Amino acid sequence: MDVIEIDSHTPDTTQRSDHHDTIERVALKNITYELFFRNFMQPNRAVVVEGVATDWQCYQRWIDRTVAPPKLDVSYLKGILPNVPVPVADCGKQHYNSHEKIELALYDFLQSWESDETNADQRQRQRNRYYLKDWHLRSELPQYSFYRTPALFASDWLNEYLVENGSDDYRFVYIGPKGTWTAFHADVFGSYSWSVNIFGRKLWYLLPPGEEQKLLNSRRNLPFIVTEQTLQDAGVVFFSILQEAGEAIFVPSGWYHQVQNVEDAISVNHNWFNGCNVGTIWNNLRGALDDVRREIDDCRDMDNFDEHCQVMLKASFGIDYADFLAIIQYVCDKRLASFKEGSTVQQIDNYVLGGKHLMYDLITIRNLLMEIEEQDSLAYYPALNDLVLSCLKRIEAVL
């Protein structure tokens, strides 16, 4: 097991979105977890990390590099993966603020990547539009270790809770031909994300938080697609990155981005949050609830109004207050148990937290819960407020 540790348990309570004239590139061998934690996660700065995936099984085996140019090894994938349904975006059709989604059998999707000439034109048209996205391959085949999460990204409260409770995950595989793309967006909950290319190239546009406001139209809506020209015309500060195979991009909280496959490309992606950005997640969740309450304010006199607001919050934001606090309590109790029982706190892919990191997490949770109490954020939800008070009491008994 690899230990991830920091040199101080004192949280930096201000999550800035510091950015410079360029996004730094660093080699994996030249950056420690501590440096990444202090220089990028805490200040919410983007970075490209080189040399990440070359020892991954998917990097070595999914691509046939004996041919020129290299290509997806369809026969190999059909030999090791079951013919499961996979989510596919049709990049030729827009559905609200994303691409239209369909479901295909994996082998049907892969068939369009094969090189035989049967129905070649039809396959090519389908191939050029269909982008396999948000595929939960890791959770569908947990015994298949086709990659290992880089240590830099191993402190992951979101997937720690979801995977260990068998409920869901935010770990994805993307397979897309040249020209397919992901529309302009910020990541779910305002989480961090990391994306590692194992094949091909991607072109990224990344905007520091707040710059997207310059793109709002008269109805306060953001564009579906951006170009360098539209970004420049709006006076937006943005970064253009060409991501190569084997490179990871760390996308901080609240950074809007758009991604295009400039070559056939395959990537592994996670969304996650931890003690560095959990306060941002809470603020986004609270803001989303305020939006819901304003939207249905004319129904305020209805029975169970506040419970209805939470239902709508979960439908629009993806989680509600109870979901968020369940994650916080789970993470808290695991770390408290470590101090009481001397047990290790295991993270994704067999990483473990060092003692100062455990203390950092607990102090961060305590500070967040105290803020929630001081703001009286749970005044309408007494059961959740009792949960917060109980959690604070358990933390104080240890600290």
N, C-alpha and C positions, 0 to 999 in steps of 0.2 A: 504493500500500500504506500502511495506517495502522500506526504503530509504537505498541506498548503497552510502557510503561516504568514503573519504580518508582524512588524516589529513593535507595534503599540496597539493596545486595546481601546484607545481613546478615539471615538468617532469624530470625523469631520462633519459637522452638522449642516454645512452649507454645500449643497450640490450645485456647483456652478456648471455652466456649459462653456468652459473656456475653449477657444479655438484660435488657431494661428493662421498664417498665410497659406500654409500647406498642411495636409494630413501626413503625419510622420509614418515612415516605413521602418520597421525593425525586424531583424532576424530572430526567429524563435530562440535560438541558442544564446542570444544576447539580452534577453529580457526575462527577469525573474517574476514570480507571482507578486512579490512585494512591490516591485517597480510598476507592474501593470496596475495593481490595486491603487497605488498612490498617484500615479501619473496619468491614468486614463479612466478607471472606473469612478473614483471619487470626484475628480473634476469634470466628469461627463464629456471626455474628449475622444474623438474617433481615432483609430489607428489601424494600419495594415500590418499584419504579422506574416512574415515570409517563412517558407520551409516548414509548414505545419503538417501536411497530410501524406508526405511521401512514404511513410511506413504503415499507412492504413491499408487494410485488405481491399477496400473498395478502390483506392487509388491504384493499387498494383494489379488487381484482377478484373475489374469491371471494364477496363479499357484495353483494347488490343493495340499495343504499341509496336507490333512487329510489321504493321502495314503503314504506308504513307498515303494520306495523312492518317494518324491514329483514329480509331473509331470505337464506339460502344460495342462491347463483345456480347451481342444478343444471345448467341448460343450458350455462352457461359451463364448468363443471368437466368435463362430459361431452365438451365440444368440445376440451379441452386435455389431458385425462388418459386413459390407456388403461384398459380395463376389467379391471384386475388384481385378483387375490384380496387381500382386506384382512382384518385381524384385528378381530373384533368381540366385545365382552363383553356377555353377556346379564345385565343388571342385575336380572332377576327370578329368577336362579338362582345359588346359592352353590356353589362348588367348593373345598373346603378353606378356605383363608384369602383367596380371591379370588372373582371372578365367573366363571361358566362361560364358556369361550371357544369361539367358532365362527369359521368362515371364510366370507365372502360375496364375490361379485363386487362390485366397487365400484359399478357401475351399479345393481345390485339394492339395495345399501344406500342409494344416493342416491334411488332411486325413492320410498321412503317419505317423503322430504322434499319431494316435488313436491306441488303444490296442487290437482291435478285430483281429481274426486270419485269416480273409479272405485275400487271396493274401499276406500273411504275409511276405514271402521271398522277393517278388518284392517290397513291400512297404519299407522293411528294407534297401534294396540296394539303393533305391531312397533317403530315409531319410538320409542315411549315407553320401551322396554326396551333397545334396541340402541345400544351405545356403541362407535364405532370408536376403538380405542386402540392405542398402540404401533405405529403405521403408519410404516414406514421409507421414507416418500416421498422424502426427500432422497437416500438411497442408491439407490433404485430408478430415480429420474430425475435423475441428477446434473447434467444440463444445464439443468434447470428451476430458476432462481434465484427462488424464490417468497418468500424472506426472506434476511436477512443476520444472522448471529449478532451480537448487541450486543458492542461492544468490551469491556465489563465482564466478559464471560464467555468471552473468546477464548483465554485460557491454559488449554488443555484437553488434558492428557496422554492421557486415555483415548481420545477420538475422534481425536486426532492419530495415535496408533499404529494404531488399528483401521482408520480410513479410508485412511490412506496405505499400509497393507498389504492393503487390499481384503478384510478378513476379516469385518467387522461394523460396527455403529455403535450409539450410544445417542442418536439424534436422531429425534424422533417427532412425528407429527401426531395430534391428538385431535379428533374431531367427535362431539358428544353432544347429544341433546335435553334440554330441561328435565326435571329429576328424575333423570337418570342420574348415577352417582357412582363414585368410586374409594374402595375400602375403606381402613380405618385401616392405615397401614404406614409404614415408613422405607425410603428408597431403596436400590437395589441397591448392595452393597459398603459401604454407609455413605457413598456419594458425595454431592457437591452435586447439586442440580438447579435448573434455571431453567425457568419456564413463562410464556409470553407469550400473553395472550388477544388474538385478533384479532377476536373477535365474542362478544357475550353477557357474562354475569356468572357467576362461580364463587364459592362460599362455602368458605373454607378454615378448618379448625381446625389450628393448629400448636402442638406441644409441645416445649419445650426438652429436650435429652437428659437422661434419667433420670426425667422426669415420667411416662413411660409405665409405669414400674415400679409406680406406684400403682394401675394398672388390671389387674394380673395376677390371675387367678383361682386357685383352690386347686391347679390343675394347672400353674400357672406359664404359662398361655396368655393372650395379649392378646385383646381383643375384636375382632370382625369389623367392628363399627360402633360409633361413639360419637355422643353428642349433647351439647349444652351442659349438659343436666341431669346426665347420667352423669359428665361431667368435673367439674362442680361438686360433685356428691355425693362423689366420690373425693378432693376436695381438690387437684385437678390444676391446676398453673399452665399456662394455655394462652392462645392468641391466636385471635381470630375476625376474619377478613379478608374483606371483599367486594371481589373483584377485578373491575375494569371492563375493557372492551375497550381495548387499547393499553397495558396495564400488565403489567410483569414482576414475578414473585415469585421471589426468591432463597431457596431452601430449603437451609440449611446441613447439614453432615454430622450424621447421627444424630437429626435432628428428625422425630419421628413426625407424620403429618398425614393428614387425610381431606379429600376435595374433592367438592363437589356442584355440579352445574350448576343454578343457580337460574333460568336462562334457557337457551334453545338457545345452545350455546357451542362455539367452535372455538379450539384453542390449538396452539402449537408448543412442544415441550419437549425439553430435553437433560439427560442425566445426565453428570457429569464429575468428574474430580479433577485436582489439580495439586500444586505444591510446598507449598501451604498446608495441604492435608489428606491428603497421601499417607501420612503417619505414621498417621493414623486408619485408612486403608484397610488398611495392613499389620497394625495391631493387631487389626482385625476379622477379617482373614484368618487370622491366627495363632490367634485365639480360636476361630474356626470349626473349625480343624484340631484343636484340643484337644477340642472337642465330639465330633468324629468319632472320635478315638482312644479317648475314654471310652466311646462307644457300642459300639465293637467290640473293647473291651479283652480280652474272652474269646478273641479270635482272634489275640492277639499272637504266638503261636508259629507261625503260618502263614508259609509262604514269601512273601517280598515284601510283608510286612505294611505297610511304610511307603509303598510304591508304591500299594497298595490304598487306603490312607488318602487319598492325593492324588486318586485317581479319585473317591472318595466326596466329597471336598472340592469338586471341580469340579462334581459333580452337585448338591450342596446349596447351594453358595455362588455358583457361576457361573464362578469362575476357580480355578486352583490356584497353587502357588508358582511353577511354571515360567512360567505366563501372566503373573503379576505381575512377575516379574523380567525377562521379555522386554520388557514395556512400559518398565520403568525403564532397561534397557540401551539401548533404541531412543532414548528421550528424551535420555539421557546422550550417546550417540554423535553425535546431531544437534547438540547444543550444543558438544561438543568440536570437531567439524568446523568450526563457525563460528569458533572462536578460532584454529584452526590455519590455516584457508584463507581467512578473512575473508568467508565466505559468510553470507547472511541465514538466520535460522531462521523459516520461514513457519509460521503457525498456520492454523486454519480460517478460510475466507472472506478469505484474502489479508492477514491481519494478520501483522506481524513483531514479534519480540521485541527490545527494546532491550538494550544491553550489560549494564546492571546486572541486568536481569531474567534474562538468560542466566546470569550469575554466581550469582544467587540460586538458580536451578534446580540448578546443578551443586553448590553447597555443600549444598543440601538433600538431594540424592541422596547425596553423600558422607557426610553425617551419618547418613542412614538406613541406608546399607550398613554403616557402622562399627557402628551399634547392632545390626544383624543379626548381625555377626561377634561382637561382645562378648557377645551373648545365646546364642551358639552355636546359633542357630535352624536351621541347615542341617546339623547334625551327621549326620543320616541321609540327606543328599542331597549327596554329595561333588561331583557334576558342577555342581550349582547353586552350591555354595560356591566352586568354582573360578571360576565366572562372576562372582560378587561380587568376589572378590579381583582378578580381571583388570580389572574396571570401576574399582575403587578405584585401581589402579595407573595407569590411563589418566587418571583425574581428577587425581591428585597430580602427574602430569607436567605438567599445564597450570596448576594452581593454585600 
